[in-house]
């Protein structure tokens, strides 16, 4: 599934049929721009919700970003 952080967060919080059981990979595309556009809180909520539902240590995190700064690196924690 490909979508904005807001849409993913909506489904994680509101859609009971939204399954994460087989989650294998999370891709943060254009991470620097996503955070610059104000989605930092949403992205961190997504990570928190997913870490409560699945073992994120077993999920591949792929970060694609033109610039790597402290805000972007916080997505990997």
mmCIF file of the N, C-alpha and C atoms, coordinates in Angstrom:
data_MODEL
# 
_entry.id   MODEL 
# 
loop_
_atom_site.group_PDB 
_atom_site.id 
_atom_site.type_symbol 
_atom_site.label_atom_id 
_atom_site.label_alt_id 
_atom_site.label_comp_id 
_atom_site.label_asym_id 
_atom_site.label_entity_id 
_atom_site.label_seq_id 
_atom_site.pdbx_PDB_ins_code 
_atom_site.Cartn_x 
_atom_site.Cartn_y 
_atom_site.Cartn_z 
_atom_site.occupancy 
_atom_site.B_iso_or_equiv 
_atom_site.pdbx_formal_charge 
_atom_site.auth_seq_id 
_atom_site.auth_comp_id 
_atom_site.auth_asym_id 
_atom_site.auth_atom_id 
_atom_site.pdbx_PDB_model_num 
ATOM 1   N N  . UNK A 1 1  ? 0.846   -1.168 0.000  1.00 0.00 ? 1  UNK A N  1 
ATOM 2   C CA . UNK A 1 1  ? 0.000   0.000  0.000  1.00 0.00 ? 1  UNK A CA 1 
ATOM 3   C C  . UNK A 1 1  ? 0.901   1.244  0.000  1.00 0.00 ? 1  UNK A C  1 
ATOM 4   N N  . UNK A 1 2  ? 0.558   2.202  -0.794 1.00 0.00 ? 2  UNK A N  1 
ATOM 5   C CA . UNK A 1 2  ? 1.264   3.474  -0.845 1.00 0.00 ? 2  UNK A CA 1 
ATOM 6   C C  . UNK A 1 2  ? 0.277   4.580  -0.500 1.00 0.00 ? 2  UNK A C  1 
ATOM 7   N N  . UNK A 1 3  ? 0.623   5.407  0.472  1.00 0.00 ? 3  UNK A N  1 
ATOM 8   C CA . UNK A 1 3  ? -0.260  6.513  0.816  1.00 0.00 ? 3  UNK A CA 1 
ATOM 9   C C  . UNK A 1 3  ? 0.459   7.518  1.712  1.00 0.00 ? 3  UNK A C  1 
ATOM 10  N N  . UNK A 1 4  ? -0.215  8.626  1.948  1.00 0.00 ? 4  UNK A N  1 
ATOM 11  C CA . UNK A 1 4  ? 0.347   9.676  2.789  1.00 0.00 ? 4  UNK A CA 1 
ATOM 12  C C  . UNK A 1 4  ? 0.316   9.250  4.253  1.00 0.00 ? 4  UNK A C  1 
ATOM 13  N N  . UNK A 1 5  ? 1.158   9.873  5.083  1.00 0.00 ? 5  UNK A N  1 
ATOM 14  C CA . UNK A 1 5  ? 1.137   9.539  6.509  1.00 0.00 ? 5  UNK A CA 1 
ATOM 15  C C  . UNK A 1 5  ? -0.248  9.720  7.142  1.00 0.00 ? 5  UNK A C  1 
ATOM 16  N N  . UNK A 1 6  ? -0.947  10.751 6.739  1.00 0.00 ? 6  UNK A N  1 
ATOM 17  C CA . UNK A 1 6  ? -2.280  10.994 7.290  1.00 0.00 ? 6  UNK A CA 1 
ATOM 18  C C  . UNK A 1 6  ? -3.246  9.872  6.986  1.00 0.00 ? 6  UNK A C  1 
ATOM 19  N N  . UNK A 1 7  ? -3.183  9.328  5.776  1.00 0.00 ? 7  UNK A N  1 
ATOM 20  C CA . UNK A 1 7  ? -4.076  8.235  5.378  1.00 0.00 ? 7  UNK A CA 1 
ATOM 21  C C  . UNK A 1 7  ? -3.735  6.951  6.126  1.00 0.00 ? 7  UNK A C  1 
ATOM 22  N N  . UNK A 1 8  ? -2.435  6.654  6.256  1.00 0.00 ? 8  UNK A N  1 
ATOM 23  C CA . UNK A 1 8  ? -2.036  5.466  7.011  1.00 0.00 ? 8  UNK A CA 1 
ATOM 24  C C  . UNK A 1 8  ? -2.488  5.589  8.466  1.00 0.00 ? 8  UNK A C  1 
ATOM 25  N N  . UNK A 1 9  ? -2.257  6.747  9.050  1.00 0.00 ? 9  UNK A N  1 
ATOM 26  C CA . UNK A 1 9  ? -2.645  6.970  10.442 1.00 0.00 ? 9  UNK A CA 1 
ATOM 27  C C  . UNK A 1 9  ? -4.148  6.815  10.611 1.00 0.00 ? 9  UNK A C  1 
ATOM 28  N N  . UNK A 1 10 ? -4.915  7.358  9.671  1.00 0.00 ? 10 UNK A N  1 
ATOM 29  C CA . UNK A 1 10 ? -6.371  7.220  9.719  1.00 0.00 ? 10 UNK A CA 1 
ATOM 30  C C  . UNK A 1 10 ? -6.764  5.743  9.760  1.00 0.00 ? 10 UNK A C  1 
ATOM 31  N N  . UNK A 1 11 ? -6.210  4.955  8.858  1.00 0.00 ? 11 UNK A N  1 
ATOM 32  C CA . UNK A 1 11 ? -6.582  3.539  8.804  1.00 0.00 ? 11 UNK A CA 1 
ATOM 33  C C  . UNK A 1 11 ? -6.114  2.776  10.047 1.00 0.00 ? 11 UNK A C  1 
ATOM 34  N N  . UNK A 1 12 ? -4.919  3.096  10.542 1.00 0.00 ? 12 UNK A N  1 
ATOM 35  C CA . UNK A 1 12 ? -4.448  2.431  11.754 1.00 0.00 ? 12 UNK A CA 1 
ATOM 36  C C  . UNK A 1 12 ? -5.351  2.723  12.947 1.00 0.00 ? 12 UNK A C  1 
ATOM 37  N N  . UNK A 1 13 ? -5.883  3.927  13.008 1.00 0.00 ? 13 UNK A N  1 
ATOM 38  C CA . UNK A 1 13 ? -6.719  4.327  14.142 1.00 0.00 ? 13 UNK A CA 1 
ATOM 39  C C  . UNK A 1 13 ? -8.205  4.023  13.953 1.00 0.00 ? 13 UNK A C  1 
ATOM 40  N N  . UNK A 1 14 ? -8.691  4.024  12.718 1.00 0.00 ? 14 UNK A N  1 
ATOM 41  C CA . UNK A 1 14 ? -10.139 3.973  12.488 1.00 0.00 ? 14 UNK A CA 1 
ATOM 42  C C  . UNK A 1 14 ? -10.660 2.723  11.773 1.00 0.00 ? 14 UNK A C  1 
ATOM 43  N N  . UNK A 1 15 ? -9.836  2.072  10.980 1.00 0.00 ? 15 UNK A N  1 
ATOM 44  C CA . UNK A 1 15 ? -10.328 0.970  10.150 1.00 0.00 ? 15 UNK A CA 1 
ATOM 45  C C  . UNK A 1 15 ? -10.009 -0.361 10.816 1.00 0.00 ? 15 UNK A C  1 
ATOM 46  N N  . UNK A 1 16 ? -11.038 -0.998 11.335 1.00 0.00 ? 16 UNK A N  1 
ATOM 47  C CA . UNK A 1 16 ? -10.831 -2.248 12.062 1.00 0.00 ? 16 UNK A CA 1 
ATOM 48  C C  . UNK A 1 16 ? -10.314 -3.362 11.156 1.00 0.00 ? 16 UNK A C  1 
ATOM 49  N N  . UNK A 1 17 ? -10.633 -3.326 9.880  1.00 0.00 ? 17 UNK A N  1 
ATOM 50  C CA . UNK A 1 17 ? -10.195 -4.378 8.958  1.00 0.00 ? 17 UNK A CA 1 
ATOM 51  C C  . UNK A 1 17 ? -8.791  -4.133 8.399  1.00 0.00 ? 17 UNK A C  1 
ATOM 52  N N  . UNK A 1 18 ? -8.134  -3.064 8.819  1.00 0.00 ? 18 UNK A N  1 
ATOM 53  C CA . UNK A 1 18 ? -6.781  -2.744 8.366  1.00 0.00 ? 18 UNK A CA 1 
ATOM 54  C C  . UNK A 1 18 ? -5.800  -3.642 9.113  1.00 0.00 ? 18 UNK A C  1 
ATOM 55  N N  . UNK A 1 19 ? -5.255  -4.624 8.433  1.00 0.00 ? 19 UNK A N  1 
ATOM 56  C CA . UNK A 1 19 ? -4.401  -5.634 9.060  1.00 0.00 ? 19 UNK A CA 1 
ATOM 57  C C  . UNK A 1 19 ? -2.921  -5.290 8.902  1.00 0.00 ? 19 UNK A C  1 
ATOM 58  N N  . UNK A 1 20 ? -2.177  -5.523 9.947  1.00 0.00 ? 20 UNK A N  1 
ATOM 59  C CA . UNK A 1 20 ? -0.728  -5.304 9.922  1.00 0.00 ? 20 UNK A CA 1 
ATOM 60  C C  . UNK A 1 20 ? 0.028   -6.587 10.250 1.00 0.00 ? 20 UNK A C  1 
ATOM 61  N N  . UNK A 1 21 ? -0.679  -7.709 10.299 1.00 0.00 ? 21 UNK A N  1 
ATOM 62  C CA . UNK A 1 21 ? -0.076  -8.981 10.704 1.00 0.00 ? 21 UNK A CA 1 
ATOM 63  C C  . UNK A 1 21 ? 1.099   -9.396 9.824  1.00 0.00 ? 21 UNK A C  1 
ATOM 64  N N  . UNK A 1 22 ? 1.005   -9.132 8.546  1.00 0.00 ? 22 UNK A N  1 
ATOM 65  C CA . UNK A 1 22 ? 2.041   -9.573 7.600  1.00 0.00 ? 22 UNK A CA 1 
ATOM 66  C C  . UNK A 1 22 ? 2.972   -8.444 7.188  1.00 0.00 ? 22 UNK A C  1 
ATOM 67  N N  . UNK A 1 23 ? 3.022   -7.398 7.973  1.00 0.00 ? 23 UNK A N  1 
ATOM 68  C CA . UNK A 1 23 ? 3.874   -6.257 7.645  1.00 0.00 ? 23 UNK A CA 1 
ATOM 69  C C  . UNK A 1 23 ? 5.331   -6.692 7.586  1.00 0.00 ? 23 UNK A C  1 
ATOM 70  N N  . UNK A 1 24 ? 5.969   -6.416 6.461  1.00 0.00 ? 24 UNK A N  1 
ATOM 71  C CA . UNK A 1 24 ? 7.358   -6.813 6.281  1.00 0.00 ? 24 UNK A CA 1 
ATOM 72  C C  . UNK A 1 24 ? 8.279   -5.623 6.059  1.00 0.00 ? 24 UNK A C  1 
ATOM 73  N N  . UNK A 1 25 ? 7.717   -4.507 5.613  1.00 0.00 ? 25 UNK A N  1 
ATOM 74  C CA . UNK A 1 25 ? 8.553   -3.391 5.209  1.00 0.00 ? 25 UNK A CA 1 
ATOM 75  C C  . UNK A 1 25 ? 7.794   -2.078 5.349  1.00 0.00 ? 25 UNK A C  1 
ATOM 76  N N  . UNK A 1 26 ? 8.498   -1.048 5.835  1.00 0.00 ? 26 UNK A N  1 
ATOM 77  C CA . UNK A 1 26 ? 7.957   0.307  5.871  1.00 0.00 ? 26 UNK A CA 1 
ATOM 78  C C  . UNK A 1 26 ? 8.912   1.175  5.055  1.00 0.00 ? 26 UNK A C  1 
ATOM 79  N N  . UNK A 1 27 ? 8.376   1.894  4.088  1.00 0.00 ? 27 UNK A N  1 
ATOM 80  C CA . UNK A 1 27 ? 9.203   2.773  3.256  1.00 0.00 ? 27 UNK A CA 1 
ATOM 81  C C  . UNK A 1 27 ? 8.801   4.209  3.529  1.00 0.00 ? 27 UNK A C  1 
ATOM 82  N N  . UNK A 1 28 ? 9.767   5.004  3.930  1.00 0.00 ? 28 UNK A N  1 
ATOM 83  C CA . UNK A 1 28 ? 9.557   6.439  4.110  1.00 0.00 ? 28 UNK A CA 1 
ATOM 84  C C  . UNK A 1 28 ? 10.147  7.134  2.892  1.00 0.00 ? 28 UNK A C  1 
ATOM 85  N N  . UNK A 1 29 ? 9.326   7.356  1.886  1.00 0.00 ? 29 UNK A N  1 
ATOM 86  C CA . UNK A 1 29 ? 9.747   8.000  0.647  1.00 0.00 ? 29 UNK A CA 1 
ATOM 87  C C  . UNK A 1 29 ? 9.742   9.511  0.829  1.00 0.00 ? 29 UNK A C  1 
ATOM 88  N N  . UNK A 1 30 ? 10.760  10.172 0.311  1.00 0.00 ? 30 UNK A N  1 
ATOM 89  C CA . UNK A 1 30 ? 10.860  11.631 0.448  1.00 0.00 ? 30 UNK A CA 1 
ATOM 90  C C  . UNK A 1 30 ? 10.713  12.046 1.907  1.00 0.00 ? 30 UNK A C  1 
ATOM 91  N N  . UNK A 1 31 ? 11.426  11.363 2.772  1.00 0.00 ? 31 UNK A N  1 
ATOM 92  C CA . UNK A 1 31 ? 11.286  11.569 4.216  1.00 0.00 ? 31 UNK A CA 1 
ATOM 93  C C  . UNK A 1 31 ? 11.539  13.022 4.617  1.00 0.00 ? 31 UNK A C  1 
ATOM 94  N N  . UNK A 1 32 ? 12.545  13.635 4.036  1.00 0.00 ? 32 UNK A N  1 
ATOM 95  C CA . UNK A 1 32 ? 12.846  15.027 4.403  1.00 0.00 ? 32 UNK A CA 1 
ATOM 96  C C  . UNK A 1 32 ? 11.697  15.958 4.034  1.00 0.00 ? 32 UNK A C  1 
ATOM 97  N N  . UNK A 1 33 ? 11.128  15.771 2.859  1.00 0.00 ? 33 UNK A N  1 
ATOM 98  C CA . UNK A 1 33 ? 10.004  16.612 2.419  1.00 0.00 ? 33 UNK A CA 1 
ATOM 99  C C  . UNK A 1 33 ? 8.751   16.317 3.240  1.00 0.00 ? 33 UNK A C  1 
ATOM 100 N N  . UNK A 1 34 ? 8.532   15.056 3.556  1.00 0.00 ? 34 UNK A N  1 
ATOM 101 C CA . UNK A 1 34 ? 7.371   14.680 4.365  1.00 0.00 ? 34 UNK A CA 1 
ATOM 102 C C  . UNK A 1 34 ? 7.405   15.387 5.713  1.00 0.00 ? 34 UNK A C  1 
ATOM 103 N N  . UNK A 1 35 ? 8.569   15.395 6.332  1.00 0.00 ? 35 UNK A N  1 
ATOM 104 C CA . UNK A 1 35 ? 8.701   16.060 7.626  1.00 0.00 ? 35 UNK A CA 1 
ATOM 105 C C  . UNK A 1 35 ? 8.629   17.575 7.480  1.00 0.00 ? 35 UNK A C  1 
ATOM 106 N N  . UNK A 1 36 ? 9.213   18.111 6.410  1.00 0.00 ? 36 UNK A N  1 
ATOM 107 C CA . UNK A 1 36 ? 9.140   19.555 6.166  1.00 0.00 ? 36 UNK A CA 1 
ATOM 108 C C  . UNK A 1 36 ? 7.703   20.026 5.953  1.00 0.00 ? 36 UNK A C  1 
ATOM 109 N N  . UNK A 1 37 ? 6.861   19.136 5.438  1.00 0.00 ? 37 UNK A N  1 
ATOM 110 C CA . UNK A 1 37 ? 5.461   19.489 5.171  1.00 0.00 ? 37 UNK A CA 1 
ATOM 111 C C  . UNK A 1 37 ? 4.586   19.351 6.420  1.00 0.00 ? 37 UNK A C  1 
ATOM 112 N N  . UNK A 1 38 ? 5.196   18.996 7.555  1.00 0.00 ? 38 UNK A N  1 
ATOM 113 C CA . UNK A 1 38 ? 4.443   18.976 8.801  1.00 0.00 ? 38 UNK A CA 1 
ATOM 114 C C  . UNK A 1 38 ? 3.888   17.635 9.228  1.00 0.00 ? 38 UNK A C  1 
ATOM 115 N N  . UNK A 1 39 ? 4.384   16.554 8.652  1.00 0.00 ? 39 UNK A N  1 
ATOM 116 C CA . UNK A 1 39 ? 3.864   15.233 8.991  1.00 0.00 ? 39 UNK A CA 1 
ATOM 117 C C  . UNK A 1 39 ? 4.677   14.527 10.068 1.00 0.00 ? 39 UNK A C  1 
ATOM 118 N N  . UNK A 1 40 ? 5.575   15.223 10.745 1.00 0.00 ? 40 UNK A N  1 
ATOM 119 C CA . UNK A 1 40 ? 6.441   14.595 11.733 1.00 0.00 ? 40 UNK A CA 1 
ATOM 120 C C  . UNK A 1 40 ? 5.641   13.898 12.826 1.00 0.00 ? 40 UNK A C  1 
ATOM 121 N N  . UNK A 1 41 ? 4.659   14.570 13.381 1.00 0.00 ? 41 UNK A N  1 
ATOM 122 C CA . UNK A 1 41 ? 3.843   13.978 14.441 1.00 0.00 ? 41 UNK A CA 1 
ATOM 123 C C  . UNK A 1 41 ? 3.096   12.741 13.940 1.00 0.00 ? 41 UNK A C  1 
ATOM 124 N N  . UNK A 1 42 ? 2.524   12.825 12.736 1.00 0.00 ? 42 UNK A N  1 
ATOM 125 C CA . UNK A 1 42 ? 1.798   11.682 12.170 1.00 0.00 ? 42 UNK A CA 1 
ATOM 126 C C  . UNK A 1 42 ? 2.721   10.486 11.965 1.00 0.00 ? 42 UNK A C  1 
ATOM 127 N N  . UNK A 1 43 ? 3.909   10.730 11.443 1.00 0.00 ? 43 UNK A N  1 
ATOM 128 C CA . UNK A 1 43 ? 4.850   9.645  11.191 1.00 0.00 ? 43 UNK A CA 1 
ATOM 129 C C  . UNK A 1 43 ? 5.268   8.986  12.504 1.00 0.00 ? 43 UNK A C  1 
ATOM 130 N N  . UNK A 1 44 ? 5.526   9.779  13.525 1.00 0.00 ? 44 UNK A N  1 
ATOM 131 C CA . UNK A 1 44 ? 5.899   9.206  14.814 1.00 0.00 ? 44 UNK A CA 1 
ATOM 132 C C  . UNK A 1 44 ? 4.733   8.444  15.451 1.00 0.00 ? 44 UNK A C  1 
ATOM 133 N N  . UNK A 1 45 ? 3.501   8.906  15.244 1.00 0.00 ? 45 UNK A N  1 
ATOM 134 C CA . UNK A 1 45 ? 2.333   8.157  15.736 1.00 0.00 ? 45 UNK A CA 1 
ATOM 135 C C  . UNK A 1 45 ? 2.209   6.818  15.016 1.00 0.00 ? 45 UNK A C  1 
ATOM 136 N N  . UNK A 1 46 ? 2.458   6.830  13.711 1.00 0.00 ? 46 UNK A N  1 
ATOM 137 C CA . UNK A 1 46 ? 2.403   5.589  12.929 1.00 0.00 ? 46 UNK A CA 1 
ATOM 138 C C  . UNK A 1 46 ? 3.409   4.595  13.480 1.00 0.00 ? 46 UNK A C  1 
ATOM 139 N N  . UNK A 1 47 ? 4.628   5.037  13.705 1.00 0.00 ? 47 UNK A N  1 
ATOM 140 C CA . UNK A 1 47 ? 5.668   4.157  14.233 1.00 0.00 ? 47 UNK A CA 1 
ATOM 141 C C  . UNK A 1 47 ? 5.275   3.626  15.606 1.00 0.00 ? 47 UNK A C  1 
ATOM 142 N N  . UNK A 1 48 ? 4.711   4.465  16.451 1.00 0.00 ? 48 UNK A N  1 
ATOM 143 C CA . UNK A 1 48 ? 4.286   4.055  17.800 1.00 0.00 ? 48 UNK A CA 1 
ATOM 144 C C  . UNK A 1 48 ? 3.178   3.008  17.720 1.00 0.00 ? 48 UNK A C  1 
ATOM 145 N N  . UNK A 1 49 ? 2.171   3.259  16.909 1.00 0.00 ? 49 UNK A N  1 
ATOM 146 C CA . UNK A 1 49 ? 1.061   2.312  16.770 1.00 0.00 ? 49 UNK A CA 1 
ATOM 147 C C  . UNK A 1 49 ? 1.565   0.982  16.228 1.00 0.00 ? 49 UNK A C  1 
ATOM 148 N N  . UNK A 1 50 ? 2.405   1.039  15.196 1.00 0.00 ? 50 UNK A N  1 
ATOM 149 C CA . UNK A 1 50 ? 2.917   -0.198 14.615 1.00 0.00 ? 50 UNK A CA 1 
ATOM 150 C C  . UNK A 1 50 ? 3.809   -0.951 15.583 1.00 0.00 ? 50 UNK A C  1 
ATOM 151 N N  . UNK A 1 51 ? 4.587   -0.230 16.378 1.00 0.00 ? 51 UNK A N  1 
ATOM 152 C CA . UNK A 1 51 ? 5.452   -0.917 17.340 1.00 0.00 ? 51 UNK A CA 1 
ATOM 153 C C  . UNK A 1 51 ? 4.633   -1.615 18.421 1.00 0.00 ? 51 UNK A C  1 
ATOM 154 N N  . UNK A 1 52 ? 3.431   -1.111 18.690 1.00 0.00 ? 52 UNK A N  1 
ATOM 155 C CA . UNK A 1 52 ? 2.538   -1.773 19.644 1.00 0.00 ? 52 UNK A CA 1 
ATOM 156 C C  . UNK A 1 52 ? 1.865   -3.003 19.029 1.00 0.00 ? 52 UNK A C  1 
ATOM 157 N N  . UNK A 1 53 ? 1.696   -3.006 17.688 1.00 0.00 ? 53 UNK A N  1 
ATOM 158 C CA . UNK A 1 53 ? 0.978   -4.092 17.017 1.00 0.00 ? 53 UNK A CA 1 
ATOM 159 C C  . UNK A 1 53 ? 1.895   -5.185 16.495 1.00 0.00 ? 53 UNK A C  1 
ATOM 160 N N  . UNK A 1 54 ? 3.068   -4.823 16.030 1.00 0.00 ? 54 UNK A N  1 
ATOM 161 C CA . UNK A 1 54 ? 3.998   -5.804 15.453 1.00 0.00 ? 54 UNK A CA 1 
ATOM 162 C C  . UNK A 1 54 ? 5.395   -5.576 16.015 1.00 0.00 ? 54 UNK A C  1 
ATOM 163 N N  . UNK A 1 55 ? 6.209   -6.575 15.901 1.00 0.00 ? 55 UNK A N  1 
ATOM 164 C CA . UNK A 1 55 ? 7.600   -6.445 16.349 1.00 0.00 ? 55 UNK A CA 1 
ATOM 165 C C  . UNK A 1 55 ? 8.377   -5.709 15.260 1.00 0.00 ? 55 UNK A C  1 
ATOM 166 N N  . UNK A 1 56 ? 8.540   -4.396 15.430 1.00 0.00 ? 56 UNK A N  1 
ATOM 167 C CA . UNK A 1 56 ? 9.203   -3.606 14.398 1.00 0.00 ? 56 UNK A CA 1 
ATOM 168 C C  . UNK A 1 56 ? 10.659  -3.999 14.202 1.00 0.00 ? 56 UNK A C  1 
ATOM 169 N N  . UNK A 1 57 ? 11.225  -4.710 15.131 1.00 0.00 ? 57 UNK A N  1 
ATOM 170 C CA . UNK A 1 57 ? 12.603  -5.173 14.942 1.00 0.00 ? 57 UNK A CA 1 
ATOM 171 C C  . UNK A 1 57 ? 12.676  -6.185 13.799 1.00 0.00 ? 57 UNK A C  1 
ATOM 172 N N  . UNK A 1 58 ? 11.544  -6.778 13.435 1.00 0.00 ? 58 UNK A N  1 
ATOM 173 C CA . UNK A 1 58 ? 11.487  -7.734 12.336 1.00 0.00 ? 58 UNK A CA 1 
ATOM 174 C C  . UNK A 1 58 ? 10.988  -7.098 11.040 1.00 0.00 ? 58 UNK A C  1 
ATOM 175 N N  . UNK A 1 59 ? 10.730  -5.807 11.066 1.00 0.00 ? 59 UNK A N  1 
ATOM 176 C CA . UNK A 1 59 ? 10.215  -5.087 9.901  1.00 0.00 ? 59 UNK A CA 1 
ATOM 177 C C  . UNK A 1 59 ? 11.350  -4.256 9.304  1.00 0.00 ? 59 UNK A C  1 
ATOM 178 N N  . UNK A 1 60 ? 11.535  -4.368 8.002  1.00 0.00 ? 60 UNK A N  1 
ATOM 179 C CA . UNK A 1 60 ? 12.554  -3.575 7.320  1.00 0.00 ? 60 UNK A CA 1 
ATOM 180 C C  . UNK A 1 60 ? 12.085  -2.137 7.213  1.00 0.00 ? 60 UNK A C  1 
ATOM 181 N N  . UNK A 1 61 ? 12.946  -1.209 7.582  1.00 0.00 ? 61 UNK A N  1 
ATOM 182 C CA . UNK A 1 61 ? 12.647  0.216  7.434  1.00 0.00 ? 61 UNK A CA 1 
ATOM 183 C C  . UNK A 1 61 ? 13.537  0.759  6.323  1.00 0.00 ? 61 UNK A C  1 
ATOM 184 N N  . UNK A 1 62 ? 12.904  1.286  5.291  1.00 0.00 ? 62 UNK A N  1 
ATOM 185 C CA . UNK A 1 62 ? 13.641  1.844  4.166  1.00 0.00 ? 62 UNK A CA 1 
ATOM 186 C C  . UNK A 1 62 ? 13.388  3.342  4.162  1.00 0.00 ? 62 UNK A C  1 
ATOM 187 N N  . UNK A 1 63 ? 14.447  4.093  4.188  1.00 0.00 ? 63 UNK A N  1 
ATOM 188 C CA . UNK A 1 63 ? 14.368  5.549  4.271  1.00 0.00 ? 63 UNK A CA 1 
ATOM 189 C C  . UNK A 1 63 ? 14.960  6.135  2.993  1.00 0.00 ? 63 UNK A C  1 
ATOM 190 N N  . UNK A 1 64 ? 14.135  6.870  2.246  1.00 0.00 ? 64 UNK A N  1 
ATOM 191 C CA . UNK A 1 64 ? 14.593  7.527  1.025  1.00 0.00 ? 64 UNK A CA 1 
ATOM 192 C C  . UNK A 1 64 ? 14.472  9.023  1.256  1.00 0.00 ? 64 UNK A C  1 
ATOM 193 N N  . UNK A 1 65 ? 15.607  9.712  1.162  1.00 0.00 ? 65 UNK A N  1 
ATOM 194 C CA . UNK A 1 65 ? 15.607  11.137 1.465  1.00 0.00 ? 65 UNK A CA 1 
ATOM 195 C C  . UNK A 1 65 ? 16.748  11.823 0.731  1.00 0.00 ? 65 UNK A C  1 
ATOM 196 N N  . UNK A 1 66 ? 16.477  12.995 0.205  1.00 0.00 ? 66 UNK A N  1 
ATOM 197 C CA . UNK A 1 66 ? 17.527  13.775 -0.457 1.00 0.00 ? 66 UNK A CA 1 
ATOM 198 C C  . UNK A 1 66 ? 18.492  14.355 0.564  1.00 0.00 ? 66 UNK A C  1 
ATOM 199 N N  . UNK A 1 67 ? 18.000  14.657 1.740  1.00 0.00 ? 67 UNK A N  1 
ATOM 200 C CA . UNK A 1 67 ? 18.820  15.226 2.811  1.00 0.00 ? 67 UNK A CA 1 
ATOM 201 C C  . UNK A 1 67 ? 18.641  14.381 4.066  1.00 0.00 ? 67 UNK A C  1 
ATOM 202 N N  . UNK A 1 68 ? 19.717  14.245 4.807  1.00 0.00 ? 68 UNK A N  1 
ATOM 203 C CA . UNK A 1 68 ? 19.662  13.459 6.035  1.00 0.00 ? 68 UNK A CA 1 
ATOM 204 C C  . UNK A 1 68 ? 20.015  14.372 7.197  1.00 0.00 ? 68 UNK A C  1 
ATOM 205 N N  . UNK A 1 69 ? 19.006  14.677 8.009  1.00 0.00 ? 69 UNK A N  1 
ATOM 206 C CA . UNK A 1 69 ? 19.224  15.536 9.166  1.00 0.00 ? 69 UNK A CA 1 
ATOM 207 C C  . UNK A 1 69 ? 18.669  14.851 10.413 1.00 0.00 ? 69 UNK A C  1 
ATOM 208 N N  . UNK A 1 70 ? 18.680  15.550 11.541 1.00 0.00 ? 70 UNK A N  1 
ATOM 209 C CA . UNK A 1 70 ? 18.239  14.924 12.787 1.00 0.00 ? 70 UNK A CA 1 
ATOM 210 C C  . UNK A 1 70 ? 16.764  14.523 12.754 1.00 0.00 ? 70 UNK A C  1 
ATOM 211 N N  . UNK A 1 71 ? 15.929  15.311 12.076 1.00 0.00 ? 71 UNK A N  1 
ATOM 212 C CA . UNK A 1 71 ? 14.508  14.956 11.990 1.00 0.00 ? 71 UNK A CA 1 
ATOM 213 C C  . UNK A 1 71 ? 14.326  13.655 11.198 1.00 0.00 ? 71 UNK A C  1 
ATOM 214 N N  . UNK A 1 72 ? 15.064  13.526 10.118 1.00 0.00 ? 72 UNK A N  1 
ATOM 215 C CA . UNK A 1 72 ? 14.970  12.322 9.303  1.00 0.00 ? 72 UNK A CA 1 
ATOM 216 C C  . UNK A 1 72 ? 15.533  11.132 10.071 1.00 0.00 ? 72 UNK A C  1 
ATOM 217 N N  . UNK A 1 73 ? 16.655  11.284 10.712 1.00 0.00 ? 73 UNK A N  1 
ATOM 218 C CA . UNK A 1 73 ? 17.255  10.160 11.449 1.00 0.00 ? 73 UNK A CA 1 
ATOM 219 C C  . UNK A 1 73 ? 16.375  9.720  12.619 1.00 0.00 ? 73 UNK A C  1 
ATOM 220 N N  . UNK A 1 74 ? 15.529  10.592 13.131 1.00 0.00 ? 74 UNK A N  1 
ATOM 221 C CA . UNK A 1 74 ? 14.623  10.206 14.222 1.00 0.00 ? 74 UNK A CA 1 
ATOM 222 C C  . UNK A 1 74 ? 13.617  9.145  13.786 1.00 0.00 ? 74 UNK A C  1 
ATOM 223 N N  . UNK A 1 75 ? 13.384  9.017  12.486 1.00 0.00 ? 75 UNK A N  1 
ATOM 224 C CA . UNK A 1 75 ? 12.456  7.994  11.986 1.00 0.00 ? 75 UNK A CA 1 
ATOM 225 C C  . UNK A 1 75 ? 13.021  6.597  12.145 1.00 0.00 ? 75 UNK A C  1 
ATOM 226 N N  . UNK A 1 76 ? 14.310  6.486  12.279 1.00 0.00 ? 76 UNK A N  1 
ATOM 227 C CA . UNK A 1 76 ? 14.939  5.172  12.386 1.00 0.00 ? 76 UNK A CA 1 
ATOM 228 C C  . UNK A 1 76 ? 15.044  4.663  13.810 1.00 0.00 ? 76 UNK A C  1 
ATOM 229 N N  . UNK A 1 77 ? 14.715  5.486  14.776 1.00 0.00 ? 77 UNK A N  1 
ATOM 230 C CA . UNK A 1 77 ? 14.837  5.077  16.181 1.00 0.00 ? 77 UNK A CA 1 
ATOM 231 C C  . UNK A 1 77 ? 13.691  4.195  16.582 1.00 0.00 ? 77 UNK A C  1 
# 
